[in-house]
């Protein structure tokens, strides 16, 4: 069974194309126009073990918000499409990831119920990482969780460096997501819900 998806989205603010393979090898190709964001999306693909291609032309002359949020929307939608009826998935997973002094925990439920809890404090004096607005990481995850229809809890346990905190957030979410969408060979024909559907 192929668990792949491609979506395109065009608005007055962004033009985006995303291709995704949940059963990939962590191959990534990013072109959003925001260097650090490309780096984070690359980490998402590699640590979740999925193949991901993202092309985005956005109104970066205004700011980065539309690009970051809309990419989250399209990637989340691709995850939803690729999961199909969610038959055989593990469903629940968590990961806690350090990056030097930073430590972030991610907990995922591929539930069909979109929800984001985001409690990842950032050092207020370091809100820019290169040209990236660090506060937009919450907007990405909110858009992603909503469109993927997953429950996602992200908690920053500690961290003094904004780069380390944001990167640990992406890696923790990626590792939890990758584990949650894996097929459990013992239950490959079962939708993991007492309802029989997710």
N, C-alpha and C positions, 0 to 999 in steps of 0.2 A: 504494500500500500504506500503510495507516494504522499508524503505530508509536506507539500510545497504550496506556495501561493505567490501571486504577483498582484499588486494593486497600483493604480495610478490615481492621483488626485490633483486637480488644477483649480485654483482660485485666483482672485486678483492679487493675493499676497504670496502664494507659493505654487510651484509646479513640481510634483514629487512622483518618483517611480521607485518602488521597493520590490525586490524579489527575495524570497526566504525559503529555506529548506530546513525543517526542524531536525532532520536526521543527517545533517551535513557534518563537516569536519572542522568547523570554525573558520572557514574561509570568509574573508570580508573585503568589500570594496566600497569605500565611502567617498562622497563628494557633496558636502552640504554647504561649502563656503566658510565653515567655521572649524578651524583646525583642531581645537581641543574637543569639540563635539564629535568630530570624525574619530578622534582617538578613543573617546568613550564608546561610540558605537562599535568600533573595532573590538574593544574589550568585551562588550556585550556578546558579540558573535563568538569570539574565541572561548570565553568562559562558559557560555551556554552550550557550546558545541553545535551551533547552527551556522549554516551558510547565509550570508546577508549581503545584499547589494542595495545601496541607497544613493539615489541621485536627486538632488534638490536645488532648484533655483528659487531663491526667496528674496524678499524685499529687505535685504540687509542694510540698505541705505537708511531705512527707518530704524530698525533694531533687529535683534536676534529672536525675539519672542515667537513670531509667526513661524519661522523656520523650525525651531526646536519643538514647539507644540505640535505642529502639523506633521513633522516626521514621526513623533510619538503616536499620533493618530493612525498613520498609514502602517507603521510597523505593527502596532497592536492589532489592526484589522487583518494583517497578513497572518499573525499568529492565530487569530480566531479562525480564519479560513483554513489554514493548514491543519488545525486540530480536528476538523470535521466533527463527528459526534463524540469525540473524546474517548472512544472505546479503547480500553487497555492502558490508559495513562496511569501513572503513579498518583497524580493529582496534587498531593500535599508535599511540600518540601521546604527546607530552610537552609540557610548558609550564613555563617559569620566569617567575615573577611577582614584581615588586618592589612594596612599599608603603613608601615613604620608606626607612628604614634596613633594613627587613626584606626578605629574599629567600628564596623557597621554590620548590623544583622538584617537579613531579609527573610521574610516568611511568605510563602505563596500558597494559595489555594486556587486551582483552576476550576472555579466553582460555577461559572456562568453568571456570577453576581459581581458587577464592577464596584470595587471599593479600594481606595488608597488611604492608608495611614502613613504620613510622612513626618517623622520627627528626627530630622538630621540637621542639628545646629551647625552653622557655618561661622567662622570668625568674621565679624562685621567689617574688619579692616581689610579683608581679603576677598571681596565679592567679585573680583575679576581674576580669571585664570587665563593669562594671555589676553585674547580679545573676548573670551567667553564670560558671560554673566552667570556666575555660579548659582544664583537663585533660580535660574531656569531649569535646573535639574529636577526640581519638584514638579514643574509644569510638564516636562517630558514624561515623568512617571505617572502623573495623573491622566494625561491623554492616553498613554499606553495601556494602563490598567482598565480604563473605561472602554476602550475599543476592543481590547483582548477579552474583556469580560472576566477578569480575574480579580481576586482579592489579593492585595499586596501590602504588606506591612514593612516599612523601612525605618529602622531605628539607628541613629548615630550614637554609639555608646561613648566614644571619645574621639578627639581629634583637634589639633591646633592648626593644621595646614589645610586650606580649602582645597587645593589640588588633591591631596591625599584623601580627604573626606569624600569628595565627589567621586573620585576613581574607585574607592572602596565601596561606595554605594552602587555603582554600576556593576562592579565585579560580584558583589554579594547577590544582587538581584539576578544577575545572569546565571550564577551557579545554582541558585534556588529554582529559577525558571527552567533551566536545563534539566534538573533532576525531576521536577514536577511533570514535565511533558514527555518524559521517557516512557516507553512501553514496558510494562511489567509482564515478563513472559509467562508468569504463573496465571495471569488474569487478562490475557490479550484480547479476549472476546467480551469482556465485561466493562460496562460503563461504571466507574467507581462512585456510585451514589445509591442510597437506599431508594431514591425516587425512580431509578432506572434511566435518568437523563440528566445531563448537565447543561 
